[in-house]
Amino acid sequence: MVKPVRKSSNKNPPILSHEFIIQNHADIVSCVAMVFVVGLMVQATTPIASIFITLQHNVTEAGEVPLFSPGIKDWACVFFYSLICIVIHAIIQEYVLDKVSKKLHLSKSKLAVFSTSGQLLFFYVVSAVWGIDVIIKEHYIFDIARLWSDYPAPMSFLLKLYIIVQLAYNLHEIPELYFQKTKKEEYASKATQSIAGILLIFIPYFLSFNRLLVCLLVLHHVSEIFNHASQLIQTVDKEEKFTRGTRAVSNILQLIARVVSIVLAILTLWYGLALGEQKNLDFQAGYYNTPVIRLAVLIGILGLQMFLTFNVIKQEIERSRELKAATAVPKTKVQKKEKSKKTKKSEESDLPEVDQNTNKTLRKQKVK
């Protein structure tokens, strides 16, 4: 589990030590980000700094609405916005989650779950609202054919910035494992999850399947909002009045999101894009609408959705087993106590009347 960072008030750690970097990582990262901002103001360094801050690969002419395409320079923007994500992460942790957790008096295990779910809940709420706004403005809901029409269609400013921020957030989770003092046995698995998230977003982005990508991300974010909200309620709800209900709603919404994601992927990749496919690739134009690539992407999306569905079912089975084990323990203790009382009574009944009377008199003497 990820441990929340709290500053120690007793001693100041030596400069550039591990503890110093962990305690002041937000200030250090913000200073690095300011270097790029200041570089944008200086005429000599503006061309270099603009690669990190402004969106690249503009495909429109002057005077038109700016439209963008994916490219290699986008990784510079991903790096810069990952620094911003680290700073925002530290602000939410220190000024919101830490203050709330102190009032709740949570245990170490629940405190770790509270911090992790609180951070992810904030990110998923912002991403879901932003993604829904992009879908409405791009008219994907009312005209679903726009998901595959005009391929490879250039991206609007909001659409490209949305995907860049998604990549940046997954990238920022890797150094956060160090800043949040993640356990060594969990470091490899969490780092693998972050790298997998980067690849799962970057591959369809680079292949110009951006419209489908935004819809799938919004579905995933909406389902994860209820998942982490139920985990926060579980850490706070000591009497478990609302835990089961919120968990059931979360599981249902996650399964619905997986089914809708599969339907959208099949509809777009198997049927929609097949209407205007070509057999030859065109790297300069960013055209990758070939049967082999579409089939590979579709298999990847279906495999991911099945994996996420399996995880939901697996977690629910494990929770039900834990509940059964927790309820079975006190029953066995009660049964043992009743058996011990019955055995004592049966042993006394087997004795002759004289011995039974002596046992009764000894008990009365002990009570006196």
C-alpha positions in Angstrom: 0.0 0.0 0.0 1.1 3.6 -0.6 1.9 5.5 2.6 0.9 9.1 2.8 3.7 11.6 3.2 3.7 13.6 6.4 6.4 16.1 7.3 8.3 15.5 10.5 8.4 18.5 12.8 11.2 17.3 15.1 14.3 17.3 12.8 15.3 18.8 9.5 16.8 16.1 7.3 20.2 16.9 5.5 19.9 18.6 2.2 19.6 16.2 -0.9 19.0 13.2 1.3 16.2 10.8 0.6 14.0 12.2 3.4 14.7 15.8 2.3 13.6 15.0 -1.3 10.5 13.2 -0.2 9.4 15.9 2.1 10.1 18.8 -0.3 9.5 17.0 -3.6 6.6 19.3 -4.5 8.7 22.4 -4.1 11.6 20.9 -6.1 9.3 19.8 -9.0 7.6 23.2 -9.1 11.0 24.9 -9.4 11.8 22.6 -12.3 8.5 23.5 -14.0 9.1 27.2 -13.5 12.4 26.8 -15.4 10.4 25.9 -18.5 7.9 28.7 -17.9 10.7 31.3 -17.6 12.3 29.9 -20.7 9.1 30.6 -22.6 9.5 34.3 -21.7 13.1 34.6 -22.9 13.4 35.0 -26.7 16.5 32.9 -27.0 15.0 29.8 -25.2 11.4 30.3 -26.4 11.6 27.7 -29.3 12.9 25.0 -26.8 10.5 25.8 -24.0 7.5 26.0 -26.2 8.0 22.3 -27.2 7.4 21.3 -23.5 4.5 23.7 -22.8 2.5 24.3 -25.9 0.9 21.5 -28.1 2.9 20.5 -31.1 2.2 19.1 -34.6 -0.4 21.8 -35.7 -1.8 20.8 -39.1 -3.9 23.9 -39.8 -3.0 27.1 -41.6 -3.0 30.6 -40.0 -6.5 32.0 -39.3 -8.2 28.6 -39.0 -9.3 26.7 -35.9 -6.2 24.9 -34.7 -6.2 21.2 -35.3 -3.4 18.8 -34.2 -2.1 15.4 -35.1 0.0 13.0 -32.9 3.8 13.1 -33.1 7.0 12.4 -31.3 7.3 15.9 -29.8 4.2 15.2 -27.7 6.4 13.4 -25.2 8.0 16.7 -24.2 4.5 18.0 -23.3 3.8 14.7 -21.5 6.9 15.2 -19.4 6.1 18.9 -18.5 2.5 18.1 -17.5 3.6 15.1 -15.5 5.5 17.7 -13.3 2.3 19.6 -12.9 0.5 16.4 -11.9 3.2 15.8 -9.2 2.6 19.3 -7.7 -1.2 18.9 -7.7 -0.9 15.5 -6.2 1.2 16.9 -3.3 -1.3 19.8 -2.8 -4.3 17.5 -2.6 -2.5 15.1 -0.2 -1.2 17.8 2.2 -4.1 20.3 2.3 -7.1 18.0 1.8 -6.5 14.3 2.5 -4.1 14.6 5.4 -6.4 17.1 7.2 -9.4 14.9 6.7 -7.6 11.7 7.8 -6.4 13.3 11.0 -10.0 14.0 12.0 -11.1 10.4 11.2 -8.4 8.7 13.2 -7.9 5.9 10.7 -5.5 2.9 11.1 -2.4 2.6 8.9 -4.0 0.2 6.5 -7.2 2.3 6.1 -5.1 5.5 5.9 -3.2 4.1 2.9 -6.5 3.1 1.2 -8.0 6.5 2.0 -5.0 8.4 0.5 -4.8 6.3 -2.7 -8.6 6.3 -3.4 -8.8 10.0 -2.6 -6.2 10.9 -5.1 -7.6 8.6 -7.8 -11.2 9.8 -7.1 -10.1 13.5 -7.7 -8.4 12.5 -11.0 -11.3 10.4 -12.3 -13.9 13.1 -11.5 -11.9 15.8 -13.3 -11.1 13.4 -16.2 -14.7 12.2 -16.6 -16.2 15.7 -16.6 -13.5 16.9 -19.0 -14.0 13.9 -21.3 -17.8 14.2 -21.3 -17.4 17.9 -22.3 -15.1 16.8 -25.2 -17.6 14.1 -26.4 -20.5 16.6 -26.3 -18.6 19.3 -28.2 -17.3 16.8 -30.8 -20.9 15.5 -31.2 -19.9 11.8 -30.7 -23.2 11.0 -28.8 -25.7 12.4 -31.3 -23.7 11.2 -34.4 -21.9 8.0 -33.5 -20.6 7.7 -37.0 -18.1 10.4 -36.2 -16.1 7.8 -34.3 -14.9 6.4 -37.6 -15.7 9.0 -40.2 -13.0 11.2 -41.8 -10.2 8.8 -40.6 -7.5 10.0 -39.8 -9.2 13.1 -38.6 -7.1 15.7 -36.8 -7.7 16.5 -33.2 -9.1 19.7 -31.6 -7.1 21.5 -28.9 -9.2 20.1 -26.0 -9.1 16.6 -27.3 -5.3 16.5 -27.7 -4.7 18.2 -24.4 -7.0 15.7 -22.7 -5.0 12.7 -24.0 -1.7 14.4 -23.1 -2.9 14.9 -19.5 -4.0 11.3 -19.4 -0.5 10.2 -20.4 1.1 12.6 -18.0 -0.9 11.4 -15.0 0.1 7.8 -15.7 3.8 8.9 -16.1 3.7 10.8 -12.8 2.7 7.7 -10.9 6.1 6.2 -11.4 8.1 8.8 -9.4 5.2 9.0 -6.9 6.0 5.5 -5.9 9.3 6.8 -4.5 7.8 10.0 -3.1 5.0 8.1 -1.3 7.4 5.5 0.2 5.8 2.5 -1.5 6.8 -0.9 -0.2 9.5 -2.8 -2.2 7.3 -5.8 -2.8 4.6 -3.6 -4.3 6.9 -1.3 -6.3 7.3 -3.6 -9.3 3.6 -4.3 -9.7 2.5 -0.7 -9.4 5.2 0.5 -11.8 4.1 -2.1 -14.3 0.5 -0.9 -14.0 1.6 2.7 -14.8 3.7 1.7 -17.8 0.8 -0.5 -19.1 -1.5 2.5 -18.7 0.8 4.7 -20.8 1.1 2.1 -23.5 -2.7 1.4 -23.6 -3.3 5.1 -24.2 -0.4 5.9 -26.4 -0.9 3.1 -28.9 -4.5 4.1 -30.1 -3.4 7.7 -29.8 -0.4 7.2 -32.2 -2.6 5.1 -34.5 -5.2 8.0 -34.8 -8.0 6.1 -33.0 -8.4 9.1 -30.7 -12.2 9.4 -30.9 -12.7 5.9 -29.7 -10.0 6.3 -27.1 -11.8 9.3 -25.5 -15.1 7.4 -25.2 -13.4 4.3 -23.7 -11.5 6.5 -21.2 -14.6 8.3 -20.1 -16.5 4.9 -19.6 -13.5 3.7 -17.5 -13.3 6.9 -15.5 -17.0 6.9 -14.6 -16.9 3.3 -13.4 -13.7 4.0 -11.4 -15.4 7.0 -9.7 -17.9 4.8 -8.0 -15.3 2.1 -7.3 -13.0 4.5 -5.3 -15.9 6.3 -3.7 -17.1 2.9 -2.3 -13.6 2.3 -1.0 -13.6 5.7 0.7 -17.0 4.9 2.3 -15.7 1.5 3.4 -12.8 3.1 5.3 -15.0 5.7 7.0 -18.2 3.5 7.5 -17.3 1.6 10.7 -20.7 0.1 11.1 -20.9 -0.9 7.4 -24.3 0.6 6.8 -23.5 1.9 3.3 -20.6 -0.3 2.4 -22.5 -3.2 0.8 -24.9 -1.0 -1.2 -22.1 1.2 -2.6 -20.0 -1.8 -3.5 -22.9 -3.4 -5.3 -23.6 -0.3 -7.3 -19.8 0.0 -8.1 -19.6 -3.6 -9.4 -22.7 -3.2 -11.5 -21.5 0.1 -13.1 -18.1 -1.5 -13.8 -19.6 -4.4 -15.6 -21.9 -2.1 -17.6 -18.8 0.0 -18.6 -17.0 -3.1 -19.8 -19.9 -4.3 -21.9 -20.5 -0.8 -23.5 -16.7 -0.5 -24.1 -16.7 -3.9 -26.0 -19.7 -2.8 -28.1 -18.1 0.5 -29.0 -14.8 -1.1 -29.9 -16.5 -3.8 -32.1 -18.7 -1.2 -33.8 -15.9 1.2 -34.5 -13.0 -1.1 -35.4 -14.8 -4.0 -36.9 -17.6 -2.3 -38.8 -17.2 1.5 -39.0 -13.5 1.8 -40.0 -13.9 -1.2 -42.4 -16.0 1.0 -44.7 -13.0 3.1 -45.7 -10.0 0.8 -45.1 -6.9 0.5 -47.3 -4.4 -2.3 -47.4 -1.3 -0.1 -47.5 0.0 2.0 -44.6 0.8 5.7 -45.0 3.1 6.9 -42.2 3.3 10.5 -43.4 -0.4 10.9 -43.4 -0.8 8.9 -40.2 -3.1 6.3 -41.9 -3.1 3.0 -40.1 -6.6 1.8 -41.0 -5.6 -1.7 -42.2 -7.4 -5.0 -41.3 -4.3 -6.3 -39.4 -3.9 -3.3 -37.2 -7.6 -2.9 -36.5 -7.8 -6.6 -35.5 -4.8 -6.3 -33.3 -6.2 -3.2 -31.5 -9.6 -4.8 -31.2 -8.1 -8.0 -29.6 -6.1 -5.8 -27.2 -9.3 -3.8 -26.1 -11.3 -7.0 -25.7 -8.5 -8.7 -23.7 -8.2 -5.6 -21.5 -12.0 -5.5 -20.8 -12.1 -9.2 -20.0 -9.2 -8.8 -17.6 -10.9 -5.9 -15.8 -14.1 -7.8 -15.6 -12.3 -10.8 -14.2 -10.7 -8.6 -11.6 -14.1 -7.3 -10.4 -15.5 -10.8 -10.1 -12.3 -12.0 -8.3 -12.4 -9.2 -5.8 -16.0 -9.8 -5.0 -15.4 -13.5 -4.5 -12.5 -12.8 -2.1 -14.6 -10.3 -0.1 -17.4 -12.8 0.3 -14.9 -15.4 1.5 -13.5 -13.0 4.0 -17.0 -12.2 5.3 -17.8 -15.9 5.7 -14.5 -16.5 7.5 -15.2 -13.5 9.8 -18.7 -14.6 10.7 -17.7 -18.3 11.2 -15.1 -17.5 13.9 -17.4 -16.2 16.6 -19.9 -19.0 16.1 -17.2 -21.6 16.7 -16.2 -19.9 19.9 -19.8 -19.9 21.2 -20.2 -23.5 20.3 -17.0 -24.4 22.2 -18.2 -22.6 25.3 -21.6 -24.4 25.2 -19.8 -27.7 24.7 -17.6 -27.1 27.7 -20.6 -26.3 29.9 -22.4 -29.4 28.7 -19.4 -31.6 29.3 -19.0 -30.4 32.9 -22.7 -31.0 33.6 -22.5 -34.5 32.0 -19.4 -35.3 34.0 -21.2 -34.3 37.2 -24.3 -36.3 36.3 -22.2 -39.4 35.8 -20.9 -39.1 39.4 -22.9 -40.7 42.3 -25.2 -38.5 44.4 -22.7 -38.2 47.3 -19.9 -36.8 45.0 -22.4 -34.4 43.4 -23.4 -33.0 46.8 -19.7 -32.5 47.7 -19.1 -30.6 44.4 -22.1 -28.3 45.2 -20.9 -27.6 48.7 -17.3 -26.8 47.4 -18.8 -24.3 44.9 -20.9 -22.6 47.6 -17.8 -22.3 49.7 -15.8 -20.6 46.8 -18.7 -18.2 46.2 -18.7 -17.2 49.9 
